[in-house]
Amino acid sequence: MATNSGLFSRNFKKTFPVAVRGEGCWIIASDGRRFLDASGQAAVVSIGHGVQEIGRAMAEQSSQIAFAHTSQFHSAPAEKLAARLLALAPANFRNGGRVYFTSGGSEATETAIKLVRQYHLETGQKERYRVLSRRQSYHGSTLGAMSVSGNVARRAPYEPLIADWGHIAPCFCYHCPFEKTFPQCELACADDLQAHLDGNKKSDAAAFIFEPVVGATLGAAVPPDGYVARIAEICRKNGILLIADEVMTGLGRTGKAFAVEYWGVEPDMILVGKGIASGYAPLGAVLVSARVVDAFERGSGAFMHGFTYQAHPVSTAAGNAVFDYLESHKLFERVNPAGRNLREALTSLLAHRHVGDVRGLGLLLGVEFVNDKTTREPFPKSENIAEKIRQACLEENVLTYPTQGCVDGLRGDHILLAPPFTISPEESAQIARAIRSALTKVFQV
Ligand SMILES: Cc1ncc(COP(=O)(O)O)c(C=O)c1O
């Protein structure tokens, strides 16, 4: 256990095991303990841990040319990966779209916010700057990304530093903010975007950013049919861009290359991160549609933005090697069957009096714990149920991703499960057993 190292750890009151090795869905710590990685380390690891080919591809690239600044050079791995991502994306990206690589999801969100602003300048709409988003959402931890994120607890300490460009209602049927039921609700949560635009200064609205399936903050909440299409229609009608944040859902996690494919919409930008390099290198990207690229090409020709490490040759080499592995092992195809398996194992937990909901898409699944199943009443925040479940699962050597706040930004406890796509039926059963045993421990009194 590392207690007093020089690392500025995530939590000084906790001790952390030291990870020394990975094998498939397992992480091995320095004390020999083996942990089943049920959350893919925050929905990152798709191909599994310890795949030797990825390290070899990175070493090979590093031995050729490890770094060349993007103001002076392009690199072959970055160009190759951009082409592969665009080929997977919706049709409006395939002919004339481009990819802006970053070192992670938050940088991708920052980049998108600035792309939106400059797009409107390039097209002569100088007033537009507000990027609208939803409550109980998460788009990253830098200040721009936090401005569009809507999680009350995560925003609270930084309120003086972050902008408020406008948040609409989340799309969350299990705790509908309008206390309605689908389909009688007629998608009131999507219409909240139009209501916001009508009730505020419309001419400065610039874009709407959303997670197609809300990961960290709502525990894999999937929108009902028609929601994403209605949102896209409102964006088009009001001249604002649509950004799909697929940092968690992209690259196969939900069973399609990009989750927006489920609803057939064509956003103006798609953000990716996490699964793009499966954790083997820090990498993220903004996929920019042809329409937005065209505005830059016809306009100033240069985006006023940049990171030293954007489109890093070694990180994009890792991305290509991960892509090769996903393709050669047919891992995209594994997500839906493996997801059904894990979901089935988790569904048995619904018999417990405090398991309110099991939800999700593909291998992005959530389990929500409630105080009262009939009313869906959450536990008081102070009981810290999600964290207690995480701790009890850890005692069973199973790693989960807990979050509080899904109901109103403060209350509401869930864990997120997003294992590598290689998860076996036996490992899925082990995850469900660990959660069952955690429930017994946490709710024994
Ligand atoms: C939907 C979404 N967007 C953005 C981010 C931020 O990505 P990163 O932590 O790589 O900066 C995350 C991270 O959890 C995320 O889930």
The ligand as an SDF file (V2000), in Angstrom:
LIG
                    3D

 16 16  0  0  0  0  0  0  0  0999 V2000
  -18.4620   12.0860  -21.0140 C   0  0  0  0  0  0  0  0  0  0  0  0
  -17.1090   12.5590  -20.5680 C   0  0  0  0  0  0  0  0  0  0  0  0
  -16.5700   13.6520  -21.1310 N   0  0  0  0  0  0  0  0  0  0  0  0
  -15.3520   14.1020  -20.7690 C   0  0  0  0  0  0  0  0  0  0  0  0
  -14.6160   13.4660  -19.7930 C   0  0  0  0  0  0  0  0  0  0  0  0
  -13.2590   13.9860  -19.4010 C   0  0  0  0  0  0  0  0  0  0  0  0
  -12.2500   13.1570  -19.8790 O   0  0  0  0  0  0  0  0  0  0  0  0
  -10.7950   13.1440  -19.2230 P   0  0  0  0  0  0  0  0  0  0  0  0
  -10.9560   12.6660  -17.8310 O   0  0  0  0  0  0  0  0  0  0  0  0
  -10.0230   12.2090  -20.1190 O   0  0  0  0  0  0  0  0  0  0  0  0
  -10.2640   14.5290  -19.2910 O   0  0  0  0  0  0  0  0  0  0  0  0
  -15.1400   12.3220  -19.1790 C   0  0  0  0  0  0  0  0  0  0  0  0
  -14.3850   11.6220  -18.1220 C   0  0  0  0  0  0  0  0  0  0  0  0
  -14.9130   10.8710  -17.3380 O   0  0  0  0  0  0  0  0  0  0  0  0
  -16.4230   11.8540  -19.5730 C   0  0  0  0  0  0  0  0  0  0  0  0
  -16.9790   10.7700  -19.0140 O   0  0  0  0  0  0  0  0  0  0  0  0
  1  2  1  0
  2  3  1  0
  2 15  2  0
  3  4  2  0
  4  5  1  0
  5  6  1  0
  5 12  2  0
  6  7  1  0
  7  8  1  0
  8  9  2  0
  8 10  1  0
  8 11  1  0
 12 13  1  0
 12 15  1  0
 13 14  2  0
 15 16  1  0
M  END
$$$$
